[in-house]
Amino acid sequence: MSKLKSIFKMKCPRCQEGNFFVSHPYDLKNAGKTYDECPNCGLDYQREPGYYFGALYVSYALGVAIFATIYWSFALFVKDYSVWWPILVIAVTSILTGPYLYALSKIIWINMFVKSEKKN
């Protein structure tokens, strides 16, 4: 459960105490900016140049999951709808959740490669 705590609270993947991001995802001036290292345990967040490019795959998977959920919700629960309604809902949802998905993909990516500390 420590990985989920780290991901959803956007905390350090090792100690689950220090903040991972400088600000919340919807602060567009600082969107996606991480600290250089954990303020609590000193874990290096900037592991190597281009480290977070792999988070693009995570972001893509999250986006496809949202797209598929919206599409199948329309297909299963709404009768006689125009094809433009799901497209509109998907577009608006993508715009509104974009900053959060960007931040979420970065924290998921680093959690895949950093082991958390066991607390006694």
Helices and strands as residue ranges (DSSP letters): H 2-9, G 28-30, G 51-54, H 55-77, H 84-111
